[in-house]
């Protein structure tokens, strides 16, 4: 399903320039000191022939690791979760084994792997009743220790002390605070983070790019609109004041970026729905559009959208930008 959190995380942390500082800040200090972070690279770039199975994990990196006078390739699968997922440990174990087998250069000597998880949502779900194993079997089950960066236990000052790139710090702040912020709290948050917003906007060259500043500002603005109920005009005015720009140009960019993001999510959702025999992704994207255009939706509208056929969802999506009211989106269906 289309998820704003996943898109923002992928936008920032698929780039080694932003991922290196974050990974260094969450690994145990002694271990982090043995890694050459200047050599961090996405696995698909270092090993283009490896089938990395990106649908199983959000990102995967490789970095030189100094150990006993030799240098090894440390594999770093990375996953981001905005909700409790009881299957996460098995997912990462499966992916880690796949990477080790794919990149093993000497028989019997798989490369070291360290899985990292970024979490900023509710407490992970507990296993369903009846699925617990007898105590005697637990030590024999395949398992993997995971390094977890739990943003729910991290303050803004904690993030500021990590030495991250401005975009990495701003991304983590957005993921940590915006999903639960009231509409009035979103501009206030960016006022607190204005030094980061300006730094991101001004960044147009290595080592902290890609992505470039203007694209990053668009991505941050899109996430704020998609993850919260803040008014686009209010957000545009806040960005314009902080970045010293014309509010009309900011507004135009935010609206265009948001609509493009919704359409992208709509297409991704449609593809997923086709594969699974559902319209869930399409309906989710349409609900985002309706809420952004008309405000909070009542339960009847939400239920109608989720129950819509593919043809109905296509028809309602075509009308959403021109209809003056929600009733107008469904007008022809009522005749």
N, C-alpha and C positions, 0 to 999 in steps of 0.2 A: 504494500500500500504506500501511496505517496506520503512522505513525511518531511516537513520542513527541517527538523533537527538533523536528519540524515544528510540532507542536501547541504546545509551549512557546514557540518563536520567534514564532509567530503571535499567541499570547495577549498577549505583551508588546509586540512591535514593530509591531503594527497600529495602535497608538496614537501619535499625533504627540508627545505629551508625553514618551514614553520613547524614541521613535525619533530625536528631534531631537538629543539629547545624543550618542547613539551615532554618528549620521551626521556630526555636526560633528567628532567625535574621529577619524574615519577619512579624511575628505577632506584633501587637501593644505592646509596652514595658510592660505596666501594665498587660495586659492579659498574655503575655509570662511568667511573673514572677509567675503566679499562677499555672503554669503547671509543673509537675514533669517530666522533660525530660529524666531522667534516666529510667523511666517506659514506654517510647515510644515503641510501638511494632506494627508490621503489623497486621491488623485486622484478617487476615486468620490464624495467629499464636495464637492470644489470643482467638479467637472464631472459632475454626476449623469447627464447624458444620454450620456456617453461609454461606449462598450462597452469596459471595461477588460480583459476576458479574464483574470480572476484565476487561471485554471488554468495560465496560462503563466508566472506569476511569483508569488512569495510576498507581496510588497507593492509598492505604487507610490505615491510622494508627489510633491507639487509645492510649491516654495518660491520666494519672490521673490528674484531675483538682480540685484544692482546692477552695471551694466556700461555704461561710457561715458556716464554721465549719464542713463541710462534704466533702467527696471526690466523684467526679463524673467521669464517663468515657467520655472524650472529643473525638469525632469522627472527623477525619481529612482526608476527601477525597482530593486527590492531582491530578492535571492535568497539563500537560506540552503542550505548544502550540508554534510551530515555524511559525505559519501563523494566519491570522485573521479568526476567526470562529464565525459567528453570532449566531450559535446554542449552544455555549458553556455554557451560563448561564442556559438554560433550561436543558442541559445534566447534569450539576452538581446539579441542583435542584432535578431532578428526582432521581439521585443516592443518594443524601442526605436523601431524604424521604425514599428511600428503606432501607438505613442503620438504620435510626431511628426506623422504624417499625420492622426490623429484630432483633435489639438489645434492644428494649424497655423491661424493667423488671417490670415496674409498669404501670397500665392503666392510661392514661392521663398524663404521665410524660416521654416523649421521651428524650433520652440522647441528650445533646447539640452537635451541629455539626458546624464545621467551614471549609469551602471549601477554598483551596489555589491553585492558578494558577501561574505557572512559564511561562513567555512569553519572547521570544527573537527574534520574527520575525516582520513582517510588522504590521502597525496599523490595528486593527481589522476591518473587513469589516462592512460597514454600511448596515442596512436593505434595501432590494430592494424597489424601488419606489412603492407606493400604499399599502405597508404592515403596515404603521404607524397607530396606533390606535387613535381614538378621544381622546383629552386630558382628558375628563371626565371619561374614562374607565381605563386609565393607573394606577391610584392608587389602583385599585381593582384586578390587575393581580398578579398571584403568582410570587414571586421573592425572591431572596436570595442575600445578600451582600457577596462579594467574596474578599478575600485578594489576591492581585496580586503583584507578584514580577516581575517587568518589567526590564529585563536586558538591554534593549536598553537605559535606562536612568541611567545605573550604570557603573561607571568607574572601572578600575582595582584596584585603590586604595580603592574604596568603598568596593569591595569584600574582599580585604585584611584585612579590619578593622572589618569584621563580626565575626571573630573567628571560621571559619569553619574548618572541617578536610581538610588535604591537597588534598585528592581526590575530595571532594565536591567543593572546591574552583577551582581546575583545571578543573573539569567538567563544572562548570558555565562559566569559562573563555573560554573554547573551544566552548561551545554553543553560547556564546555572540560574539566571534570574528572570528572564523575560517570560517563559511559559506560564509562570504563576503571577505575573505582575498585572495589577489593575491598569486600565487604559491610561489614567493620569500618571501612573508610575513609570511608563515607558519613556516619555520625554525626560522625566526626572533622572532616570538611569543614564541616559545618554549625556545629560548635563554632567553627571559625576564622571563619566568616562570620556569627556570631550578631548582630553589630551591624547587618548588612544585613537579616537576618531580622526583627529587632525593628523596624527602620525601615519595612520593607515592611508588617509587621503593623499598625503605628500609622498608616499613611498612609490617610486617609479623605477627603481633599479635594484640589482642584487646588492646585498645578499638576502634581502627579505622579499624579493619578488622572483618568480611569479607568485600569486597573481598581482597585477598592477593595482595602484591605489583606487582608481575610479571604479574598476570592476569589483573590488572588495567592498567599497561603500555601497554599491548597488546590491551586493549579496547580503550585507548586514541589514540594509533597509528592507529588502524583500523578506528576510527572516522575521523582522519585527512586525511587518504587516501580516505575514502568514501565521505566526505563532501567538499573536495577541489581538485584542480588539481595539488597538489604538487607531484613531482617525488618521487617514493618510495625510490630510492637510496639516494636522498638528505635528505629525512626524516630520513632514517636509519643512515646516517652519523651524523646527528644532535643528534639523540638519543644516539648513541654510544659515541660521544664526551662528552655529558652531563653526561651519566651514567657510563663512563669509561669502555666500553665494546668493544668487537671485532665487527666492522661494519658488517662483514659477518654474524655473528650470529643474530644481530639485523635485518638485511635485510631478512634473512630466516624466522624469526619469523613474521615480518610484512607481508611478502608476504603470508605466510601460514594462518595467522589470517585473512587477507583481503579476500582471496579466500574462506575460510570457512564461513566468514560472508556473502559474496555474495551468496554462495550456500544456506545458511540458509534463506536469504531474498528471493531467488528464490523459495524455497520450500513453504515459507509462502505466497508468491505472487501467486503461483500456486493454493494453497488451496483456497485463497480468490477468485481467478479468477473462479475456479470451482463453488464456491458457488454463485457467481454473474453472471455466464455465460460469463465471459471475461477472457482474457489472460494478463490483465494489469500488474499484479504483476510479472509474468514471463518475460514480455518484459522489464520492468523496471530493473530487475536484470541483464538481458542480456546487456542492454545499459550500465550499470555500468561496466560490465566486458570489453566490447569493448572499452569504453573510457579509462579505466585503461591500457589496453593493447596497443591501437593504438593512443591514444590522442583524441582531440576534434573530434566529429562526425559531418558530414554535414547533412543538413536537409533531404536529400533523404534517407540516411541510417536510420536515426531516424524514418522516416515515414514508411519505409519498415518493421522495427522491430515491430513497434506498430501495424501494419496491419497484422502481421504474424499469421498463424493458430497455434494451439497447436503443431501439428506435425512439422511444420517449426521451431518454437521456440526451440523445443527439439533438432532438427537436428543442428541448428546453435550453440546452447549452447555446444553440444558435440565437435564441431569443433573449438571453440574459443581459446582453449589453445594450439592447434597445428598449426593453420593457421599462415602463415608468414605475411599476409596482410588481410585487411578487405575483399578484393575481394575473398580471399581464403575461408572465412567463407561461402560465397554464391556460391562458384564455381560450385558445382554440380547442383544447381538450374538453372544455366544459360545454361546448355547443353540440 
